[in-house]
Amino acid sequence: MDVRGDRSGHGRVDGQEARLRYADGDFVIMTGGSFVRCAVSGRPIPLQALRYWSVARQEAYFGPEEAVQNLAPPK
Protein backbone atom coordinates (compact mmCIF):
# COMPACT_ATOMS: atom_id res chain seq x y z
CA MET A 1 0.00 0.00 0.00
CA ASP A 2 1.23 3.46 -0.82
CA VAL A 3 0.23 6.13 1.69
CA ARG A 4 1.64 9.59 1.12
CA GLY A 5 1.09 12.70 3.17
CA ASP A 6 -0.41 12.77 6.62
CA ARG A 7 -3.79 12.87 8.33
CA SER A 8 -4.34 16.39 7.02
CA GLY A 9 -6.16 14.87 4.06
CA HIS A 10 -3.61 16.05 1.54
CA GLY A 11 -2.04 12.63 1.11
CA ARG A 12 -2.82 9.96 -1.44
CA VAL A 13 -4.01 6.45 -0.70
CA ASP A 14 -3.56 3.80 -3.36
CA GLY A 15 -5.47 0.56 -3.53
CA GLN A 16 -9.02 -0.62 -3.17
CA GLU A 17 -11.57 0.68 -0.68
CA ALA A 18 -12.19 -1.81 2.14
CA ARG A 19 -15.55 -2.71 3.67
CA LEU A 20 -15.45 -3.07 7.45
CA ARG A 21 -17.72 -4.11 10.29
CA TYR A 22 -17.05 -1.83 13.25
CA ALA A 23 -17.09 -3.17 16.81
CA ASP A 24 -16.16 -1.74 20.21
CA GLY A 25 -12.43 -1.04 20.03
CA ASP A 26 -11.87 -3.09 16.89
CA PHE A 27 -13.10 -3.71 13.37
CA VAL A 28 -13.42 -6.72 11.10
CA ILE A 29 -12.41 -6.51 7.45
CA MET A 30 -15.33 -7.85 5.41
CA THR A 31 -13.91 -6.94 1.99
CA GLY A 32 -10.18 -6.43 1.65
CA GLY A 33 -8.74 -3.06 0.79
CA SER A 34 -6.27 -0.46 2.00
CA PHE A 35 -8.60 2.35 3.10
CA VAL A 36 -12.13 3.43 4.04
CA ARG A 37 -13.82 6.78 3.46
CA CYS A 38 -14.80 9.27 6.14
CA ALA A 39 -18.60 9.43 6.50
CA VAL A 40 -18.43 13.22 6.96
CA SER A 41 -15.74 14.46 4.57
CA GLY A 42 -15.38 11.58 2.12
CA ARG A 43 -11.59 11.66 2.58
CA PRO A 44 -9.79 8.31 2.39
CA ILE A 45 -8.49 6.89 5.68
CA PRO A 46 -5.70 4.29 5.48
CA LEU A 47 -6.67 1.29 7.61
CA GLN A 48 -3.53 1.62 9.73
CA ALA A 49 -4.56 5.22 10.58
CA LEU A 50 -8.24 4.44 11.36
CA ARG A 51 -8.97 5.47 14.97
CA TYR A 52 -12.51 6.88 14.95
CA TRP A 53 -15.75 5.13 14.05
CA SER A 54 -19.32 4.60 15.19
CA VAL A 55 -20.44 1.07 16.01
CA ALA A 56 -24.11 2.11 15.98
CA ARG A 57 -23.87 3.86 12.60
CA GLN A 58 -21.23 1.53 11.14
CA GLU A 59 -19.23 4.40 9.67
CA ALA A 60 -15.67 5.72 9.89
CA TYR A 61 -14.44 9.24 10.68
CA PHE A 62 -11.21 10.89 9.57
CA GLY A 63 -10.54 12.39 13.01
CA PRO A 64 -12.13 13.52 16.26
CA GLU A 65 -13.61 16.67 14.72
CA GLU A 66 -15.54 14.68 12.12
CA ALA A 67 -16.69 12.14 14.71
CA VAL A 68 -18.02 14.84 17.04
CA GLN A 69 -19.60 16.72 14.13
CA ASN A 70 -21.49 13.67 12.93
CA LEU A 71 -22.43 12.27 16.33
CA ALA A 72 -23.65 15.53 17.88
CA PRO A 73 -27.44 15.85 18.10
CA PRO A 74 -28.95 18.25 15.55
CA LYS A 75 -29.47 21.83 16.72
N, CA and C atoms as an extended XYZ file, in Angstrom:
225
Properties=species:S:1:pos:R:3:atomname:S:1:resname:S:1:resid:I:1 pbc="F F F"
N         0.849       -1.178        0.000 N   MET     1
C         0.000        0.000        0.000 CA  MET     1
C         0.886        1.230        0.000 C   MET     1
N         0.483        2.222       -0.731 N   ASP     2
C         1.231        3.464       -0.818 CA  ASP     2
C         0.416        4.554       -0.149 C   ASP     2
N         0.911        5.057        0.967 N   VAL     3
C         0.234        6.132        1.686 CA  VAL     3
C         1.191        7.309        1.723 C   VAL     3
N         0.785        8.408        1.130 N   ARG     4
C         1.639        9.594        1.120 CA  ARG     4
C         0.920       10.728        1.813 C   ARG     4
N         1.685       11.579        2.460 N   GLY     5
C         1.095       12.699        3.168 CA  GLY     5
C         0.808       12.312        4.605 C   GLY     5
N        -0.087       13.031        5.221 N   ASP     6
C        -0.410       12.767        6.616 CA  ASP     6
C        -1.919       12.826        6.800 C   ASP     6
N        -2.359       12.878        8.041 N   ARG     7
C        -3.786       12.869        8.330 CA  ARG     7
C        -4.462       14.198        8.008 C   ARG     7
N        -3.743       15.114        7.397 N   SER     8
C        -4.343       16.394        7.018 CA  SER     8
C        -5.318       16.245        5.855 C   SER     8
N        -5.272       15.083        5.190 N   GLY     9
C        -6.162       14.867        4.057 CA  GLY     9
C        -5.541       15.240        2.738 C   GLY     9
N        -4.277       15.661        2.771 N   HIS    10
C        -3.606       16.051        1.544 CA  HIS    10
C        -2.785       14.917        0.957 C   HIS    10
N        -2.805       13.766        1.600 N   GLY    11
C        -2.042       12.629        1.113 CA  GLY    11
C        -2.808       11.860        0.052 C   GLY    11
N        -2.185       10.808       -0.428 N   ARG    12
C        -2.821        9.960       -1.436 CA  ARG    12
C        -2.814        8.531       -0.915 C   ARG    12
N        -3.901        7.848       -1.102 N   VAL    13
C        -4.006        6.453       -0.695 CA  VAL    13
C        -4.256        5.642       -1.953 C   VAL    13
N        -3.388        4.673       -2.199 N   ASP    14
C        -3.555        3.802       -3.357 CA  ASP    14
C        -4.198        2.497       -2.915 C   ASP    14
N        -4.877        1.855       -3.826 N   GLY    15
C        -5.473        0.562       -3.533 CA  GLY    15
C        -6.980        0.624       -3.571 C   GLY    15
N        -7.570       -0.454       -3.134 N   GLN    16
C        -9.022       -0.616       -3.170 CA  GLN    16
C        -9.630       -0.198       -1.837 C   GLN    16
N       -10.851        0.307       -1.891 N   GLU    17
C       -11.574        0.676       -0.677 CA  GLU    17
C       -12.043       -0.590        0.034 C   GLU    17
N       -11.789       -0.662        1.330 N   ALA    18
C       -12.190       -1.809        2.140 CA  ALA    18
C       -13.619       -1.629        2.640 C   ALA    18
N       -14.245       -2.728        2.998 N   ARG    19
C       -15.547       -2.709        3.666 CA  ARG    19
C       -15.342       -3.338        5.030 C   ARG    19
N       -15.708       -2.612        6.090 N   LEU    20
C       -15.454       -3.072        7.449 CA  LEU    20
C       -16.745       -3.235        8.227 C   LEU    20
N       -16.669       -4.044        9.275 N   ARG    21
C       -17.720       -4.108       10.293 CA  ARG    21
C       -17.074       -3.575       11.559 C   ARG    21
N       -17.633       -2.501       12.096 N   TYR    22
C       -17.053       -1.825       13.249 CA  TYR    22
C       -17.611       -2.404       14.538 C   TYR    22
N       -16.719       -2.659       15.493 N   ALA    23
C       -17.090       -3.170       16.810 CA  ALA    23
C       -16.456       -2.262       17.862 C   ALA    23
N       -16.747       -2.521       19.123 N   ASP    24
C       -16.160       -1.737       20.209 CA  ASP    24
C       -14.660       -1.981       20.271 C   ASP    24
N       -13.875       -0.958       19.944 N   GLY    25
C       -12.430       -1.036       20.034 CA  GLY    25
C       -11.740       -1.832       18.949 C   GLY    25
N       -12.466       -2.287       17.950 N   ASP    26
C       -11.868       -3.091       16.889 CA  ASP    26
C       -12.778       -3.055       15.664 C   ASP    26
N       -12.275       -3.566       14.571 N   PHE    27
C       -13.098       -3.712       13.370 CA  PHE    27
C       -12.705       -4.992       12.662 C   PHE    27
N       -13.635       -5.497       11.870 N   VAL    28
C       -13.421       -6.718       11.100 CA  VAL    28
C       -13.452       -6.339        9.625 C   VAL    28
N       -12.460       -6.793        8.879 N   ILE    29
C       -12.406       -6.515        7.448 CA  ILE    29
C       -13.307       -7.517        6.733 C   ILE    29
N       -14.376       -7.010        6.134 N   MET    30
C       -15.332       -7.847        5.414 CA  MET    30
C       -14.912       -8.017        3.953 C   MET    30
N       -14.434       -6.926        3.353 N   THR    31
C       -13.913       -6.939        1.991 CA  THR    31
C       -12.560       -6.251        2.028 C   THR    31
N       -11.537       -6.946        1.576 N   GLY    32
C       -10.179       -6.427        1.650 CA  GLY    32
C        -9.989       -5.123        0.902 C   GLY    32
N        -9.077       -4.333        1.396 N   GLY    33
C        -8.738       -3.056        0.795 CA  GLY    33
C        -7.727       -2.352        1.671 C   GLY    33
N        -7.302       -1.187        1.257 N   SER    34
C        -6.275       -0.464        1.997 CA  SER    34
C        -6.797        0.764        2.721 C   SER    34
N        -8.062        1.148        2.468 N   PHE    35
C        -8.596        2.348        3.101 CA  PHE    35
C       -10.116        2.287        3.168 C   PHE    35
N       -10.680        3.184        3.997 N   VAL    36
C       -12.125        3.428        4.042 CA  VAL    36
C       -12.321        4.929        3.867 C   VAL    36
N       -13.537        5.348        3.635 N   ARG    37
C       -13.823        6.779        3.464 CA  ARG    37
C       -14.524        7.334        4.694 C   ARG    37
N       -14.169        8.565        5.037 N   CYS    38
C       -14.804        9.272        6.144 CA  CYS    38
C       -16.265        9.539        5.792 C   CYS    38
N       -17.162        9.234        6.724 N   ALA    39
C       -18.597        9.433        6.502 CA  ALA    39
C       -18.966       10.909        6.414 C   ALA    39
N       -18.137       11.788        6.967 N   VAL    40
C       -18.431       13.219        6.964 CA  VAL    40
C       -17.786       13.922        5.773 C   VAL    40
N       -16.490       13.711        5.590 N   SER    41
C       -15.743       14.462        4.573 CA  SER    41
C       -15.531       13.705        3.269 C   SER    41
N       -15.653       12.385        3.304 N   GLY    42
C       -15.378       11.583        2.121 CA  GLY    42
C       -13.902       11.323        1.883 C   GLY    42
N       -13.039       11.850        2.751 N   ARG    43
C       -11.594       11.655        2.585 CA  ARG    43
C       -11.222       10.206        2.859 C   ARG    43
N       -10.244        9.685        2.133 N   PRO    44
C        -9.789        8.314        2.391 CA  PRO    44
C        -9.010        8.239        3.697 C   PRO    44
N        -9.205        7.144        4.432 N   ILE    45
C        -8.494        6.894        5.684 CA  ILE    45
C        -7.770        5.565        5.533 C   ILE    45
N        -6.433        5.565        5.525 N   PRO    46
C        -5.705        4.291        5.476 CA  PRO    46
C        -6.088        3.442        6.687 C   PRO    46
N        -6.246        2.145        6.499 N   LEU    47
C        -6.673        1.286        7.607 CA  LEU    47
C        -5.755        1.400        8.810 C   LEU    47
N        -4.442        1.542        8.590 N   GLN    48
C        -3.531        1.620        9.727 CA  GLN    48
C        -3.666        2.942       10.483 C   GLN    48
N        -4.355        3.933        9.911 N   ALA    49
C        -4.564        5.217       10.575 CA  ALA    49
C        -5.977        5.353       11.142 C   ALA    49
N        -6.836        4.371       10.927 N   LEU    50
C        -8.236        4.444       11.360 CA  LEU    50
C        -8.329        4.354       12.877 C   LEU    50
N        -8.841        5.412       13.509 N   ARG    51
C        -8.969        5.470       14.966 CA  ARG    51
C       -10.377        5.832       15.443 C   ARG    51
N       -11.194        6.372       14.555 N   TYR    52
C       -12.508        6.878       14.954 CA  TYR    52
C       -13.599        6.266       14.089 C   TYR    52
N       -14.607        5.677       14.762 N   TRP    53
C       -15.751        5.128       14.050 CA  TRP    53
C       -16.927        5.008       14.999 C   TRP    53
N       -18.093        4.804       14.424 N   SER    54
C       -19.317        4.596       15.193 CA  SER    54
C       -19.783        3.162       14.985 C   SER    54
N       -19.920        2.436       16.086 N   VAL    55
C       -20.438        1.072       16.011 CA  VAL    55
C       -21.916        1.121       15.624 C   VAL    55
N       -22.673        2.021       16.240 N   ALA    56
C       -24.112        2.114       15.981 CA  ALA    56
C       -24.406        2.488       14.531 C   ALA    56
N       -23.636        3.406       13.980 N   ARG    57
C       -23.871        3.861       12.604 CA  ARG    57
C       -23.062        3.091       11.574 C   ARG    57
N       -22.096        2.303       12.033 N   GLN    58
C       -21.225        1.528       11.143 CA  GLN    58
C       -20.587        2.426       10.086 C   GLN    58
N       -19.921        3.495       10.572 N   GLU    59
C       -19.226        4.403        9.670 CA  GLU    59
C       -17.947        4.912       10.311 C   GLU    59
N       -16.990        5.266        9.457 N   ALA    60
C       -15.670        5.720        9.892 CA  ALA    60
C       -15.580        7.240        9.827 C   ALA    60
N       -14.676        7.803       10.651 N   TYR    61
C       -14.441        9.244       10.678 CA  TYR    61
C       -12.951        9.515       10.576 C   TYR    61
N       -12.603       10.546        9.817 N   PHE    62
C       -11.209       10.894        9.575 CA  PHE    62
C       -10.483       11.264       10.865 C   PHE    62
N       -11.156       11.965       11.755 N   GLY    63
C       -10.539       12.387       13.009 CA  GLY    63
C       -11.598       12.725       14.035 C   GLY    63
N       -11.169       13.221       15.196 N   PRO    64
C       -12.129       13.520       16.263 CA  PRO    64
C       -13.126       14.612       15.889 C   PRO    64
N       -12.697       15.591       15.108 N   GLU    65
C       -13.613       16.670       14.719 CA  GLU    65
C       -14.782       16.133       13.899 C   GLU    65
N       -14.483       15.260       12.950 N   GLU    66
C       -15.539       14.679       12.117 CA  GLU    66
C       -16.456       13.776       12.941 C   GLU    66
N       -15.876       13.025       13.865 N   ALA    67
C       -16.687       12.140       14.708 CA  ALA    67
C       -17.660       12.949       15.556 C   ALA    67
N       -17.167       13.998       16.192 N   VAL    68
C       -18.022       14.836       17.035 CA  VAL    68
C       -19.077       15.533       16.186 C   VAL    68
N       -18.665       16.024       15.027 N   GLN    69
C       -19.597       16.720       14.131 CA  GLN    69
C       -20.747       15.806       13.726 C   GLN    69
N       -20.457       14.576       13.409 N   ASN    70
C       -21.491       13.668       12.927 CA  ASN    70
C       -22.315       13.053       14.054 C   ASN    70
N       -21.732       12.924       15.234 N   LEU    71
C       -22.433       12.267       16.333 CA  LEU    71
C       -23.194       13.235       17.224 C   LEU    71
N       -22.954       14.534       17.069 N   ALA    72
C       -23.653       15.525       17.883 CA  ALA    72
C       -25.122       15.574       17.474 C   ALA    72
N       -26.017       15.742       18.458 N   PRO    73
C       -27.439       15.850       18.104 CA  PRO    73
C       -27.687       17.112       17.278 C   PRO    73
N       -28.650       17.073       16.374 N   PRO    74
C       -28.949       18.252       15.547 CA  PRO    74
C       -29.411       19.419       16.402 C   PRO    74
N       -29.072       20.622       15.959 N   LYS    75
C       -29.468       21.829       16.717 CA  LYS    75
C       -30.786       22.355       16.227 C   LYS    75
